[in-house]
Amino acid sequence: MRKLYHTGIFMILCIVAVSCKKDDKVEIVTLSKAGEEFYFGEKVKVWAGTQGSDNTKLSYKWEATGGTFDGWRTQNLFENLWIAPAAVGDYTVTATADLNGKTTSRSTNLKVTRYFFDEFQSKFAFDGNGWSIADATANQILDNDPLKSIMELTAITASKTAILRRDLNLADLKIPFSIRTKLGWKTFFRAGQPVIISLFFKQPSTHTDYPFLREIRWEYYPTVDPATTDSYQIRYETFVPAANKSVFSTNTAVLPNPLPLINPVKGKSPIFKSLAGVEKSIAFAIDANNVFTTYVDGVQWFSSNGIKDWLAYCKTTYPGFEAPLASRFQIAYPGKANANETGTVGFINSVFISNDGTILK
């Protein structure tokens, strides 16, 4: 009788175990993303929070309405890296979890808003995020408020500028485009020297005997007296690779040399004067008609046909002339005058780049 009783108990436990196994449930309760808006080609971490009786046996499938996933990270894991597409829009990422044939799915929306932006709120700014420095030390000050997050840059080398730069290689940046950065200096700035904001362009792969647009360079002098001293210089450089010939735009240039953006290219203006800790907004754009426009603190400074007329000349003069393609954005602060001098300390609050020519003021 006891043997039959024990046997009955064993059978009941087996039935309960099988029944519990059949009742295994799995549910994705959260699908999270690292951020709220994203730029072209950005790698965005996404991860699922799942409840179930045995999460160790879960497998995952990831899908998206646009963009791709970083290949080696797509191995049925609860987290993935989504690579944003090179187009503004709203995209949906969906994760599906599978437990013994039972599945559950959850989706999240990811908004791609522009070609590129950075408000320096991520601690991974120099960890695979595209930024690099030269002849400087960097100190990132993080804050949930983007107006308070900054990247500090301190010059450490004599006669070499302190550089913060970013390659623009996640998607092509052609005309039209616009760039706006908010920046300034604090504690010390080397006297009589400029902040230099540059956009560099790729050398075309063919026709190395043709000139191409190599750099747009905007220098402003925040600490000089604009009543007596030049406080800005803005120009662009053309280059002929086969001849190793560089030419910057000048006041008196005539085609085929690069025409001036503003005349004089170097001059005096009180709009560039700034004290320690004062943030300035510097922006420039080339629209679909190749017209170059600048803004300082959200106010238009000037508009120019200098690049427009030079490009028009090149297109009619050089068969197969290639349109400019941006390669790198860069901000440079003055280097130390000598090894014993205090290094200039600059700060950058944000960088916004669009590929439609509109300015974020």
C-alpha angles and dihedrals in degrees: 000000000000090000091053090047092052090046090053092050091050091052092049091051090050091051090048091049092050090045091051091049090053090050093054107136132197127190133173101220097176137023109190135188134196101246142354103251131026144196134231112294095001115155107229124192113227125180140178128226108209135186120203143128094261114018091172090075096050122119125193138213122198127204134173137188090223140006125031140260126251100259105224092046095057096082100128092283129149090242133050144171115245115202110212118231123243094254135081112249150096115284133186125221117194128193121197120195121202126200115177091327096315112116139193129184137199132180136203133192121239119194120208106199110172148349093275142337138168128184091177095242094129121086088212095070091124096030105090093313095113103254122119136172136213131197091358145085120233129216116184117204109201126204134159086233108078089209089064101041112095143164112230118206123194122192112233105170130073116241093001123101120239105243136201111184142168129198113228096216104124093084135355114275110203133159123319100058141130135204130198127178132177113210147139144159136263141196095358139018124178108249119254095007132120139232106235123210114188139180113197127200134212122257109244115249094229137042097033087178089068122087117244135190104262106170144004106206125191117184124184129180109216100183106042124099103256090202091068108013135056108258103184144032122184125177145128133237130224123197137195107204097196092054096033086230122158123187127179122203113262138186094258100036121138128189133313084034117076111276119230121267091208131004114256096030087202122041152123126288131155092215092083097053111113136166129218112296094014113130120217128196113221119184140166136175142185111209130208090275091054092249112152118219132179134201131193117195090346095306122111111249102183144331123218144190092201097109092033093058094043092051091047089054092049094049092054096039103043117050111224093016108175123229116245115272117195118232110173143012118210142180119195130190123195117276123233116286089225139348092271098050122101111257121248112253116213132175134205120202101182147344122207124183124181130185097214101066096247118135122228098213 
